Structures are given as structure tokens and as C-alpha cells.
């Protein structure tokens, strides 16, 4: 996808994460979620468009935003968004969550998947698998590992099917459990 497709991709991610434990912990109120989640998606993954790491399937029914080695999420913007919009308990615990995420993040060159999602109307049709296969072929061609954090326990089986292994657990205070996962180079 190109930057011109960013808005459509973000809409899919927002729909896909509407029941995500970490996203809804951050904004339990539907209106707050709909207002602030698009900003979080931009800060977390929109660099994927500039680095040819944004992929879609079936007319935006599914979207994956991958960051190549050297590209990063806008961590300062992420924290600013959460600190400026989330409830007090989330603002208290979010810095610790971000610190733990950073501690698990690999230091060697790798592809990072900050966001992948399928519109709920199309889930269960193999679109997540298609998105994963496409990107992991590139990782394999480059002999690079892939890394992600699963914020939804329902998705862990998808990642395991594609060779990811859990590295531990991220959890601070009232936050839901997040599982950092790594897939070695092939």
C-alpha cells in the first residue's frame, strides 16, 4: 500500500481492534476509542507506508503494517496520546507497559509487526494467514527475524502457526497481558 491508502488501512485496523483487550483497556468508552485509536495507529505503524511494509488483502478487509530494520514507531507520540487521552489508571500503568515492550524488543535487525488486523465482518476466512505469509516470505528472503507483541490472546495461535514463539509476558498494574513473540530467520 502507499501513503494515499493510509486512511483506509487505519479504518480497518480500528475496526479490527474494537474488541482488543489492550486497545479497550486504553479507551473503554466507545467514543473515546473511535476518536483516539486512529491517532495511535498512525504513531504506532504509519512508517510502514514509507518503507513498503504496509499490506492489504481483499479490498482492505485485512491490513498489516510492518516496520523494516531501522524503522521505528513514534514512541514519544504513542506515550503522549495515551497520557493525554486515557483514564487515570491507564496513564499510571502505560509507561511501564511501554518500558517492558522496549525491553523485549530485539536489538538485532528484524522486521517488526506493530499492527495487523482483519475487519470483524471478514474474520475467520484466512486473511490474517495470508497477510502473515506474504510478509514472512520477505523476512525469510532477507534472512531476518520477525517480532511482534500480541495484545489479544485469541491471536496467539495464528502467530504460532507462522513460527512465532512467546518470549514472556508484559503486564503492569491494571493492563491486560501482552505477549511478545519472535520468529527466527529462515
PyMOL commands that set and color helices and strands:
alter all, ss='L'
color gray80, all
select helices_A, chain A and resi 3-16+21-26+30-45+47-50+75-85+88-104+120-122+127-141+153-161
alter helices_A, ss='H'
color red, helices_A
select strands_A, chain A and resi 54-57+62-67+110-118+145-150+165-166+179-183
alter strands_A, ss='S'
color yellow, strands_A
deselect
rebuild
show_as cartoon
